[in-house]
Amino acid sequence: MPAERPEIFTKLAPVLNVADVAAERAFYESLGLPVIYEGDEYPGFIAFGTGALDFGIQAAAGPNDPPSVLTWQLGVSDVDVAAELCREPDWSSPPSRTTPLQGGAIAG
């Protein structure tokens, strides 16, 4: 049996390539996610984070197909409040509701 390795990966913080950075920023801010980075070191990159959820957005280099690239599965403390937040903006593709599995995993 191989020697046990220490856990070196502690977080996943994806960077999403998006067509409209301003619209994406407005979307995530409307959900209450704070901007934790926007600066001169990485122009055009914006990071959002809460500690439990961290990710960034930047302009895509070319056309992309966001609906087929990534599906977000967000854990929430109150599904009814989260659903109400999702009803407020005029989104062309509102999030769907899923059922949490035992241990916090999500089933679609």
PyRosetta script that sets phi, psi and omega in degrees:
from pyrosetta import init, pose_from_sequence

init()
pose = pose_from_sequence("MPAERPEIFTKLAPVLNVADVAAERAFYESLGLPVIYEGDEYPGFIAFGTGALDFGIQAAAGPNDPPSVLTWQLGVSDVDVAAELCREPDWSSPPSRTTPLQGGAIAG")
pose.set_psi(1, 131.6)
pose.set_omega(1, -178.9)
pose.set_phi(2, -66.1)
pose.set_psi(2, 154.3)
pose.set_omega(2, 177.7)
pose.set_phi(3, -62.6)
pose.set_psi(3, 144.7)
pose.set_omega(3, -179.9)
pose.set_phi(4, -70.4)
pose.set_psi(4, 130.7)
pose.set_omega(4, 179.9)
pose.set_phi(5, -93.7)
pose.set_psi(5, 146.9)
pose.set_omega(5, 175.4)
pose.set_phi(6, -70.6)
pose.set_psi(6, 152.8)
pose.set_omega(6, 176.0)
pose.set_phi(7, -72.9)
pose.set_psi(7, 115.3)
pose.set_omega(7, -179.8)
pose.set_phi(8, -105.1)
pose.set_psi(8, -21.7)
pose.set_omega(8, 177.6)
pose.set_phi(9, -95.5)
pose.set_psi(9, 120.1)
pose.set_omega(9, -174.6)
pose.set_phi(10, -114.6)
pose.set_psi(10, -12.6)
pose.set_omega(10, -177.0)
pose.set_phi(11, -161.6)
pose.set_psi(11, 149.3)
pose.set_omega(11, 172.0)
pose.set_phi(12, -109.8)
pose.set_psi(12, 122.6)
pose.set_omega(12, -179.7)
pose.set_phi(13, -128.8)
pose.set_psi(13, 83.5)
pose.set_omega(13, -176.1)
pose.set_phi(14, -69.5)
pose.set_psi(14, 155.9)
pose.set_omega(14, 172.9)
pose.set_phi(15, -115.4)
pose.set_psi(15, 123.0)
pose.set_omega(15, -178.1)
pose.set_phi(16, -97.5)
pose.set_psi(16, 130.1)
pose.set_omega(16, 173.9)
pose.set_phi(17, -89.3)
pose.set_psi(17, 117.2)
pose.set_omega(17, -172.4)
pose.set_phi(18, -122.7)
pose.set_psi(18, 156.5)
pose.set_omega(18, -179.5)
pose.set_phi(19, -78.2)
pose.set_psi(19, -33.8)
pose.set_omega(19, -175.0)
pose.set_phi(20, -132.9)
pose.set_psi(20, 94.1)
pose.set_omega(20, -176.1)
pose.set_phi(21, -60.4)
pose.set_psi(21, -43.0)
pose.set_omega(21, -178.6)
pose.set_phi(22, -62.0)
pose.set_psi(22, -43.3)
pose.set_omega(22, 179.9)
pose.set_phi(23, -67.0)
pose.set_psi(23, -41.4)
pose.set_omega(23, 178.5)
pose.set_phi(24, -64.2)
pose.set_psi(24, -42.5)
pose.set_omega(24, 178.6)
pose.set_phi(25, -59.5)
pose.set_psi(25, -47.6)
pose.set_omega(25, 179.7)
pose.set_phi(26, -59.1)
pose.set_psi(26, -40.8)
pose.set_omega(26, 179.0)
pose.set_phi(27, -59.7)
pose.set_psi(27, -52.5)
pose.set_omega(27, -176.9)
pose.set_phi(28, -69.4)
pose.set_psi(28, -34.4)
pose.set_omega(28, 175.7)
pose.set_phi(29, -67.5)
pose.set_psi(29, -33.2)
pose.set_omega(29, 178.3)
pose.set_phi(30, -65.7)
pose.set_psi(30, -22.9)
pose.set_omega(30, 175.8)
pose.set_phi(31, -84.2)
pose.set_psi(31, -5.2)
pose.set_omega(31, 179.4)
pose.set_phi(32, 92.0)
pose.set_psi(32, 11.3)
pose.set_omega(32, 179.3)
pose.set_phi(33, -82.0)
pose.set_psi(33, 122.8)
pose.set_omega(33, -177.9)
pose.set_phi(34, -79.6)
pose.set_psi(34, 146.3)
pose.set_omega(34, 172.5)
pose.set_phi(35, -74.8)
pose.set_psi(35, 125.3)
pose.set_omega(35, 179.1)
pose.set_phi(36, -109.1)
pose.set_psi(36, -10.4)
pose.set_omega(36, 175.1)
pose.set_phi(37, -154.3)
pose.set_psi(37, 133.0)
pose.set_omega(37, 169.2)
pose.set_phi(38, -161.1)
pose.set_psi(38, 113.0)
pose.set_omega(38, -174.5)
pose.set_phi(39, -161.4)
pose.set_psi(39, -179.4)
pose.set_omega(39, -176.1)
pose.set_phi(40, -72.8)
pose.set_psi(40, -23.0)
pose.set_omega(40, -178.3)
pose.set_phi(41, -63.0)
pose.set_psi(41, -38.3)
pose.set_omega(41, 178.6)
pose.set_phi(42, -131.2)
pose.set_psi(42, 79.3)
pose.set_omega(42, -177.2)
pose.set_phi(43, -61.1)
pose.set_psi(43, 138.1)
pose.set_omega(43, 179.1)
pose.set_phi(44, 86.0)
pose.set_psi(44, -4.3)
pose.set_omega(44, 179.1)
pose.set_phi(45, -103.4)
pose.set_psi(45, 134.3)
pose.set_omega(45, 177.2)
pose.set_phi(46, -128.7)
pose.set_psi(46, 130.5)
pose.set_omega(46, 177.6)
pose.set_phi(47, -111.2)
pose.set_psi(47, 141.2)
pose.set_omega(47, 175.7)
pose.set_phi(48, -115.6)
pose.set_psi(48, 151.0)
pose.set_omega(48, 178.1)
pose.set_phi(49, -170.1)
pose.set_psi(49, 151.8)
pose.set_omega(49, 175.7)
pose.set_phi(50, -130.1)
pose.set_psi(50, 0.4)
pose.set_omega(50, -173.2)
pose.set_phi(51, 98.7)
pose.set_psi(51, -53.6)
pose.set_omega(51, 177.8)
pose.set_phi(52, -82.2)
pose.set_psi(52, -22.3)
pose.set_omega(52, -177.4)
pose.set_phi(53, -137.1)
pose.set_psi(53, 111.7)
pose.set_omega(53, 178.1)
pose.set_phi(54, -131.4)
pose.set_psi(54, 134.6)
pose.set_omega(54, 176.7)
pose.set_phi(55, -161.7)
pose.set_psi(55, 167.8)
pose.set_omega(55, 179.7)
pose.set_phi(56, -130.5)
pose.set_psi(56, 163.6)
pose.set_omega(56, 174.3)
pose.set_phi(57, -130.8)
pose.set_psi(57, 150.6)
pose.set_omega(57, 175.1)
pose.set_phi(58, -154.5)
pose.set_psi(58, 160.8)
pose.set_omega(58, -179.0)
pose.set_phi(59, -65.7)
pose.set_psi(59, 135.6)
pose.set_omega(59, 175.8)
pose.set_phi(60, -70.8)
pose.set_psi(60, 144.5)
pose.set_omega(60, 179.6)
pose.set_phi(61, -69.9)
pose.set_psi(61, -23.0)
pose.set_omega(61, -179.3)
pose.set_phi(62, -157.0)
pose.set_psi(62, -175.3)
pose.set_omega(62, 179.3)
pose.set_phi(63, -59.5)
pose.set_psi(63, 141.4)
pose.set_omega(63, 175.4)
pose.set_phi(64, -136.0)
pose.set_psi(64, 172.8)
pose.set_omega(64, -177.7)
pose.set_phi(65, -120.5)
pose.set_psi(65, 76.4)
pose.set_omega(65, -173.8)
pose.set_phi(66, -51.9)
pose.set_psi(66, -38.8)
pose.set_omega(66, -178.3)
pose.set_phi(67, -60.5)
pose.set_psi(67, -24.8)
pose.set_omega(67, -178.0)
pose.set_phi(68, -102.7)
pose.set_psi(68, -1.0)
pose.set_omega(68, -175.6)
pose.set_phi(69, -87.8)
pose.set_psi(69, -41.2)
pose.set_omega(69, -171.7)
pose.set_phi(70, -153.5)
pose.set_psi(70, 141.9)
pose.set_omega(70, 171.1)
pose.set_phi(71, -118.5)
pose.set_psi(71, 120.1)
pose.set_omega(71, 176.7)
pose.set_phi(72, -80.9)
pose.set_psi(72, 138.1)
pose.set_omega(72, 170.4)
pose.set_phi(73, -125.1)
pose.set_psi(73, 106.7)
pose.set_omega(73, -175.9)
pose.set_phi(74, -104.2)
pose.set_psi(74, 133.0)
pose.set_omega(74, 171.9)
pose.set_phi(75, -83.4)
pose.set_psi(75, 138.8)
pose.set_omega(75, -179.9)
pose.set_phi(76, -131.3)
pose.set_psi(76, 154.6)
pose.set_omega(76, 179.1)
pose.set_phi(77, -82.8)
pose.set_psi(77, -24.8)
pose.set_omega(77, -179.8)
pose.set_phi(78, -144.0)
pose.set_psi(78, 104.6)
pose.set_omega(78, -174.4)
pose.set_phi(79, -64.3)
pose.set_psi(79, -32.9)
pose.set_omega(79, -179.4)
pose.set_phi(80, -69.1)
pose.set_psi(80, -41.0)
pose.set_omega(80, 176.9)
pose.set_phi(81, -65.5)
pose.set_psi(81, -42.9)
pose.set_omega(81, 178.7)
pose.set_phi(82, -62.2)
pose.set_psi(82, -42.4)
pose.set_omega(82, 179.2)
pose.set_phi(83, -63.0)
pose.set_psi(83, -39.2)
pose.set_omega(83, 178.3)
pose.set_phi(84, -65.1)
pose.set_psi(84, -40.0)
pose.set_omega(84, 175.7)
pose.set_phi(85, -59.0)
pose.set_psi(85, -37.9)
pose.set_omega(85, -178.1)
pose.set_phi(86, -74.0)
pose.set_psi(86, -19.1)
pose.set_omega(86, 178.8)
pose.set_phi(87, -83.9)
pose.set_psi(87, -23.2)
pose.set_omega(87, -174.5)
pose.set_phi(88, -65.3)
pose.set_psi(88, -54.9)
pose.set_omega(88, -178.9)
pose.set_phi(89, -71.3)
pose.set_psi(89, 162.2)
pose.set_omega(89, 176.8)
pose.set_phi(90, -93.7)
pose.set_psi(90, 82.6)
pose.set_omega(90, -177.9)
pose.set_phi(91, -95.0)
pose.set_psi(91, 141.3)
pose.set_omega(91, 179.1)
pose.set_phi(92, -74.2)
pose.set_psi(92, -23.9)
pose.set_omega(92, -179.7)
pose.set_phi(93, -138.3)
pose.set_psi(93, 85.6)
pose.set_omega(93, -177.2)
pose.set_phi(94, -65.4)
pose.set_psi(94, 151.6)
pose.set_omega(94, 178.6)
pose.set_phi(95, -62.1)
pose.set_psi(95, 151.2)
pose.set_omega(95, 176.5)
pose.set_phi(96, -98.4)
pose.set_psi(96, 154.1)
pose.set_omega(96, -179.4)
pose.set_phi(97, -91.0)
pose.set_psi(97, 134.3)
pose.set_omega(97, 178.1)
pose.set_phi(98, -123.5)
pose.set_psi(98, 166.9)
pose.set_omega(98, -177.1)
pose.set_phi(99, -104.2)
pose.set_psi(99, 124.4)
pose.set_omega(99, 177.0)
pose.set_phi(100, -65.1)
pose.set_psi(100, 140.4)
pose.set_omega(100, 173.9)
pose.set_phi(101, -93.2)
pose.set_psi(101, 169.1)
pose.set_omega(101, 176.6)
pose.set_phi(102, -56.7)
pose.set_psi(102, 134.3)
pose.set_omega(102, -179.8)
pose.set_phi(103, 89.8)
pose.set_psi(103, 1.6)
pose.set_omega(103, 175.1)
pose.set_phi(104, 93.9)
pose.set_psi(104, -5.2)
pose.set_omega(104, 177.6)
pose.set_phi(105, -67.9)
pose.set_psi(105, 161.2)
pose.set_omega(105, -176.0)
pose.set_phi(106, -116.0)
pose.set_psi(106, 137.1)
pose.set_omega(106, 173.4)
pose.set_phi(107, -113.2)
pose.set_psi(107, 133.9)
pose.set_omega(107, -178.7)
pose.set_phi(108, -84.1)
pose.dump_pdb("model.pdb")
